[in-house]
Amino acid sequence: MSRRIDYYLSLTSPWAYLGHNRFRDLAARHELTVQVKPVLLGTVFAETGGQVLAKRHPARQRYRLVELQRWREKLGLSFNLQPRHWPFDATLADGLVIAIQENAGDTLAFLSRATAAVWEQEENLADEKTLERLAAAEGLDGPALLVQAKAEASAAIYRHNLEDAVAADVFGSPAYVLDGEVFWGQDRLGLLEDALVSGRPPFRPEVA
């Protein structure tokens, strides 16, 4: 029986970009059912005590840039540390992801294209025409999906994703939740795969 993972991410997150294709491969290897749950990262931070990048101490901002360079080299990727159209309002793009999933489209394939569009091609994912073009490149009906992305039903799912994230103890992007156990960050993908291979029960916070 296929195991389910709730996949929380923000399209504004470089860490989601770094981990996405590896997570996609992992999901295929283990025949996982993936529920993609885009969330607005600033709101997640506000709900869980985090801070948006601009408000972090300069030391943390500098370290982030060094860490991104390390992972860029390790993974053999070519991407911009500060893309031209970043940061951006991901609300519409997230709504499009929700619409694709609601129509049983290949959400993970679209996210591969969309995350690369931000970090490699420096495209503007707040722009409707850009989103239509990216959807069309995946064989999707971009205009129809954007209408759905703007509808109240998609907005309700978006709000519910935030509620689910907070309830699940998700506080950043990406986060992979397996049987209630949170694996935060693309650098935890190895630990996630270990859990899948071993079949162990989920770890829980120890209470004194």
Secondary structure, DSSP 8 states (H G I E B T S, - for coil): ---EEEEEE-TT-HHHHHHHHHHHHHHHHTT-EEEEEE--HHHHHHHHT---GGGS-HHHHHHHHHHHHHHHHHHT----SS-TT-S---HHHHHHHHHHHHTT--HHHHHHHHHHHHHTS---TT-HHHHHHHHHHTT--HHHHHHHHTSHHHHHHHHHHHHHHHHTT--SSSEEEETTEEEESGGGHHHHHHHHHH----------
